[in-house]
Amino acid sequence: MQNKKRMKTMIAATAMIGVLAIGGISAYFTDGDTATNTFTVGKVSIDLQEPNWNPPKDITPNQEIKKDPQIKNDGINDAYMFMKVTVPYDNITVVAQDGTKAAAKADTELFSYDVKSGWIEIGTPVKDTNNKTVTHLYAYGTATQMTAVAANQKTGTLFDWVKFVNAREDEGLEGTTKNIKIDAYAIQTQNINDGKTKLDGINSDGKVKPTDVWAVLERQNPTTTVSVKEEANSDIKQGN
């Protein structure tokens, strides 16, 4: 009888050991971890300024008017800058400085200006025969290299003065109102259409030639609508 009890006890103990062994097989060591990286996104923002602009009245042929467009980078990131200048034209007879009249009428831009060092015209001027305007595109840089403008910095002025054409009297310009339109654009300086198919950690190998950079920017169809209130004469954003 005692042998039978011992046998049952041994069987029960062996069964418990088996249970413990099976439980031990599933008790893996485990652990976990996570990382959340914070990225602060930059911003490209500009302010087209004309600090010395004072609207003139009743201008006359050959009159020079102070007009000094420049662009301030009021964003966070470095930026490349462009300006478009749209000038009215008319079919008129012009007069030379000595008073000699041209032999015939010709389509002539009504305002001229001297482009300052640091800016370069790119592309071919676009003539709009419906609105009778000619649009010129300028890049801040050289023919081969855009110039980066850092945050809170400004470009040089595109020009400092504009001169009204020396038109002959009775050309139909008297009493009319003429406008020069200037549009400013900007784009980030890094990673502009670098053409890479694999990541390499290099951010400075994008486009830098003005014509190449403008081709990318133009496809973005950028708006020149201003949502911040500006000073009436200078176009400077309030707070800048």
Beta strands, then each sheet from edge to edge (+ up, - down):
strand 1: 46-49
strand 2: 64-66
strand 3: 70-73
strand 4: 79-92
strand 5: 106-109
strand 6: 111-112
strand 7: 119-128
strand 8: 133-140
strand 9: 161-164
strand 10: 181-188
sheet 1: 1+ 3-
sheet 2: 2+ 9- 6+
sheet 3: 5+ 4- 8+ 7-
sheet 4: 5+ 4- 10+
end
